[in-house]
């Protein structure tokens, strides 16, 4: 009996020792991962600076923002972005970035504000969009995309600003836009949107600002603006609407301003 008790005690001691070792190893492993990530980020930052990409850091020295509005980013530079684990704000404008380079954004899950403009993404399905679930603002202005790319948008609970201006976006794309219930600002200027597309925005409770400049919006389509209870500003320059139609709407909905 004593022998059995002794064996049990020895087994218990062995288990406690194993647990102590395991808990000792776990923080060490986590620290090793943090060190590795920090090294990757340092190397990525150095490589981007060498390529002439402007980096903005917080008080800890961590890269949080990149404003590359004048073609500073390239496909070569894009490959380093996923190593910037706390990158929240990114602008990619002009330059030689192609769909092969832009796909590296799939690894930038920390992004909250992404502004892509004046690069050619024609035909690209933007599959990388599905990984960016924390986006609050997204602009794809003048990139040649169509509405099908929006099918990969998963940031439906966080997105408040969406700019698709200057693309071949049609009324069909509004079905995807209407999924974003928290959307507050929507820009569709110089697209193929018509009144039929605006009608699909009915009930967008938080939409506050809408830009439909140079779209095929007619006098009768102004009625659709009143189906969005918090809409306050509409930019409608270049649309087919007259002063009398605007007057009739703002008389009934005085909190709405229509600029044309």
C-alpha positions in Angstrom: 0.0 0.0 0.0 2.8 2.4 0.9 4.5 1.6 -2.4 1.3 2.5 -4.3 1.0 5.8 -2.4 4.7 6.6 -3.1 4.2 5.9 -6.8 1.2 8.3 -6.9 3.1 11.0 -5.1 6.1 10.6 -7.5 3.7 10.9 -10.4 2.1 14.0 -9.0 5.5 15.6 -8.5 6.5 14.7 -12.0 3.3 16.3 -13.4 3.9 19.5 -11.3 7.4 19.7 -12.6 6.3 19.3 -16.2 3.7 22.0 -15.7 6.3 24.3 -14.3 8.6 23.7 -17.2 5.7 24.2 -19.7 4.7 27.5 -18.1 8.3 28.6 -18.2 8.8 27.6 -21.8 5.5 29.3 -23.0 6.4 32.9 -22.1 9.9 32.3 -23.5 8.4 31.1 -26.8 6.0 34.1 -26.9 9.0 36.4 -26.3 10.9 34.7 -29.1 8.0 35.3 -31.5 7.7 39.0 -30.5 11.5 39.4 -31.1 11.2 37.7 -34.5 8.2 39.9 -35.4 10.1 43.0 -34.3 13.1 42.1 -36.4 10.9 41.5 -39.4 9.3 44.9 -38.9 12.7 46.6 -38.5 14.0 45.0 -41.7 10.8 45.8 -43.6 11.0 49.5 -42.5 14.6 49.7 -43.6 13.8 48.2 -47.0 10.9 50.6 -47.5 13.0 53.6 -46.6 15.7 52.4 -49.0 13.0 52.3 -51.8 12.0 55.9 -51.0 8.7 55.1 -49.3 7.7 57.8 -46.7 7.0 56.2 -43.3 5.3 57.8 -40.4 5.9 56.4 -36.9 4.3 56.7 -33.5 6.1 57.7 -30.3 7.4 54.1 -29.9 9.0 54.2 -33.4 6.4 51.8 -34.8 5.3 52.5 -38.4 1.5 53.3 -38.3 1.0 55.5 -41.4 2.2 55.5 -45.0 1.1 58.3 -47.4 2.4 57.4 -50.8 0.2 59.6 -53.0 2.8 60.2 -55.7 3.9 56.8 -56.8 6.4 56.1 -54.1 5.1 52.5 -53.7 5.9 49.8 -56.2 5.2 46.0 -56.4 8.6 45.5 -54.9 7.8 47.7 -51.9 4.3 46.3 -51.4 5.8 42.9 -50.4 7.2 44.4 -47.2 3.9 45.9 -45.9 2.5 42.7 -44.2 5.5 42.8 -41.9 4.3 46.2 -40.5 2.0 44.6 -37.9 0.5 47.9 -36.6 0.0 49.7 -40.0 -3.4 51.4 -39.8 -3.3 54.1 -42.4 -2.2 53.5 -46.0 -2.4 55.6 -49.2 -1.3 54.0 -52.5 -1.5 56.5 -55.3 -0.1 56.4 -58.8 3.1 54.7 -59.6 3.7 51.2 -60.9 1.7 49.2 -58.5 -0.1 46.3 -60.3 -2.6 43.7 -59.1 0.4 41.4 -58.4 1.7 44.0 -55.9 -1.6 45.1 -54.4 -2.4 41.5 -53.4 0.1 41.8 -50.6 -2.5 43.8 -48.7 -4.0 40.5 -47.8 -1.5 40.3 -45.0 -2.2 43.8 -43.7 -5.1 42.9 -41.4 -4.4 45.8 -39.0 -5.4 48.4 -41.7 -8.3 50.8 -40.7 -8.0 53.3 -43.5 -7.0 52.4 -47.0 -6.9 54.9 -49.9 -6.0 53.4 -53.3 -6.2 55.7 -56.3 -5.0 56.3 -59.8 -3.6 52.8 -60.4 -4.9 50.2 -62.9 -6.7 47.3 -61.2 -9.0 46.6 -64.1 -10.4 43.1 -63.9 -8.9 42.4 -60.5 -11.4 40.7 -58.1 -9.6 42.2 -55.1 -9.7 38.9 -53.2 -7.4 40.4 -50.6 -10.2 42.7 -49.4 -11.8 39.7 -47.5 -8.8 39.7 -45.1 -9.2 43.4 -44.1 -12.0 43.1 -41.6 -11.1 46.2 -39.5 -11.5 48.8 -42.3 -13.2 52.0 -41.3 -12.5 53.9 -44.6 -11.9 52.5 -48.0 -11.2 54.4 -51.2 -10.7 52.8 -54.6 -11.0 56.0 -56.7 -10.0 55.8 -60.4 -8.7 52.2 -60.2 -10.7 50.7 -63.0 -12.6 48.2 -60.8 -16.2 47.2 -61.2 -18.8 46.3 -58.6 -18.0 42.6 -58.5 -14.9 43.4 -56.5 -17.2 44.5 -53.6 -18.3 40.9 -53.1 -15.0 40.3 -51.2 -15.6 43.1 -48.8 -16.0 41.7 -45.3 -15.6 44.9 -43.1 -19.4 45.3 -43.0 -19.5 46.1 -39.3 -16.7 48.6 -39.2 -16.8 50.5 -42.6 -18.1 54.1 -42.4 -16.5 55.7 -45.5 -16.5 54.2 -49.0 -15.3 56.0 -52.2 -15.7 54.3 -55.6 -15.7 57.4 -57.7 -14.3 57.3 -61.2 -14.9 53.6 -61.8 -17.2 51.5 -64.0 -19.5 50.9 -61.1 -23.2 50.2 -62.1 -26.5 50.0 -60.2 -25.9 46.3 -59.6 -23.0 47.2 -57.3 -25.3 49.0 -55.0 -26.6 45.6 -53.8 -23.2 45.1 -52.2 -23.0 48.6 -50.9 -26.4 48.3 -49.1 -24.9 45.5 -47.0 -22.8 48.0 -45.1 -25.4 49.2 -42.6 -23.1 51.6 -40.7 -22.0 53.5 -43.8 -22.0 57.3 -43.3 -20.1 58.6 -46.3 -20.5 57.3 -49.8 -18.9 58.7 -53.0 -20.1 57.4 -56.4 -19.1 60.4 -58.5 -18.4 59.8 -62.2 -19.7 56.3 -62.2 -22.5 54.6 -64.1 -24.9 54.8 -61.2 -28.4 55.9 -62.0 -31.6 56.7 -60.0 -32.3 53.0 -60.0 -29.1 52.4 -58.0 -29.9 55.2 -55.6 -33.2 53.6 -54.9 -31.5 50.5 -53.5 -30.0 52.7 -50.8 -33.4 53.0 -49.2 -33.3 52.7 -45.4 -29.6 53.3 -45.1 -30.1 54.8 -41.6 -26.6 56.2 -41.0 -25.8 57.5 -44.4 -25.0 61.2 -43.9 -23.1 62.3 -47.1 -23.6 61.1 -50.7 -21.6 62.2 -53.8 -23.3 61.4 -57.1 -21.6 64.1 -59.2 -21.7 63.4 -63.0 -24.0 60.5 -62.6 -27.3 59.9 -64.5 -29.6 61.2 -61.8 -32.9 62.8 -63.0 -35.4 65.1 -61.3 -37.7 62.2 -60.2 -34.8 60.4 -58.6 -34.4 63.0 -55.9 -37.3 61.4 -54.1 -35.0 58.5 -53.2 -32.9 60.8 -51.1 -35.7 61.1 -48.6 -35.7 57.4 -47.9 -32.4 57.9 -46.0 -33.4 59.5 -42.7 -30.0 60.9 -41.8 -28.9 62.1 -45.2 -27.8 65.7 -44.9 -25.4 66.5 -47.8 -25.7 65.5 -51.5 -23.2 66.5 -54.1 -25.0 66.5 -57.5 -23.0 68.7 -59.8 -23.3 67.5 -63.4 -26.5 65.6 -62.8 -29.7 66.1 -64.9 -31.7 67.9 -62.2 -33.2 71.4 -62.2 -33.7 74.0 -59.6 -37.4 73.4 -59.2 -36.9 69.7 -58.5 -34.3 70.5 -55.8 -36.6 73.2 -54.3 -39.5 70.7 -54.0 -37.3 68.2 -52.1 -35.6 70.5 -49.7 -39.0 72.1 -48.9 -40.2 68.7 -47.7 -36.8 67.7 -46.2 -35.2 71.0 -45.1 -32.3 69.4 -43.3 -31.0 68.2 -46.7 -28.5 70.3 -48.7 -28.1 69.5 -52.4 -25.1 71.1 -54.0 -25.1 71.3 -57.8 
